[in-house]
Amino acid sequence: MHNYDFHERFSDWKEFEKFACQMMERREGKTLLTTAEGGDGGLDFYDDDHIIFGQVKNYQNNWKQLWQELKKTCKELDKRKV
C-alpha cells in the first residue's frame, strides 16, 4: 500500500478541499457543489438533493484531536435533526 502525504502534496488547503470534493464526486457518481470560503458553517461541499454534505478537516497525525472533533460535530448534527 502506498503511503501518501497529502499535506506535502497539497500545500494550498483549498486545493486539498477541491481534491476531496472530486473524490466524493467520483465515489457517488454525482456532481457536488462547493461553498464559498468562510461563513459556510464548516460546510465545504454538498449535492443538489442536500443528501450528501462534506467537510474537509486538516489534522495531520493527530487522530485524537480529529476523533474529538468528529464526536463534537456528530452531537451538533443530532441537535439539528428535524
C-alpha positions in Angstrom: 0.0 0.0 0.0 1.2 3.5 -0.8 2.0 6.0 1.9 0.6 9.3 0.6 1.5 12.6 2.2 -1.4 14.8 1.3 -0.1 17.6 3.4 3.0 17.8 1.3 1.2 17.3 -2.0 -1.5 19.9 -1.3 0.3 22.9 0.3 -2.6 25.0 -0.7 -5.5 24.0 1.6 -8.2 25.0 -1.0 -6.6 22.6 -3.5 -7.0 19.7 -0.9 -10.7 20.7 -0.4 -11.1 20.5 -4.2 -9.4 17.1 -4.3 -11.6 15.8 -1.6 -14.7 17.0 -3.3 -13.6 15.4 -6.6 -13.0 12.1 -4.8 -16.5 12.1 -3.4 -18.0 13.0 -6.8 -16.3 10.0 -8.3 -17.4 7.7 -5.5 -21.0 8.9 -5.5 -21.3 9.4 -9.3 -22.8 12.9 -8.7 -21.7 16.4 -9.2 -21.2 18.2 -5.9 -21.4 21.9 -5.3 -18.7 23.8 -3.3 -19.3 26.6 -0.9 -17.6 29.9 -0.8 -14.7 30.3 1.6 -15.8 31.5 5.1 -19.2 31.9 6.5 -20.3 28.4 5.5 -20.7 26.9 9.0 -17.9 24.5 8.1 -19.5 23.0 5.0 -17.2 22.5 2.1 -19.4 20.7 -0.5 -22.9 19.2 -1.0 -25.2 17.8 -3.6 -28.3 19.3 -5.3 -30.6 17.0 -3.3 -29.0 18.0 0.0 -28.3 14.4 0.9 -24.5 14.5 0.7 -22.6 17.0 2.7 -18.8 17.2 3.1 -16.4 19.0 5.4 -12.7 18.7 4.9 -10.5 18.6 8.0 -6.8 19.2 8.5 -5.5 17.1 11.3 -2.1 15.8 10.3 -1.0 12.9 12.6 -3.4 14.0 15.3 -6.0 11.3 15.4 -7.1 12.0 18.9 -7.9 15.6 18.1 -9.7 14.5 14.9 -11.8 11.9 16.8 -12.8 14.6 19.4 -13.8 17.0 16.6 -15.9 14.3 14.9 -17.8 13.4 18.1 -18.5 17.1 18.6 -19.7 17.5 15.0 -22.0 14.5 15.4 -23.6 16.0 18.5 -24.2 19.2 16.7 -25.8 17.4 13.8 -28.0 15.4 16.2 -29.3 18.7 17.6 -30.2 19.9 14.0 -32.3 16.8 13.1 -35.9 17.6 12.4 
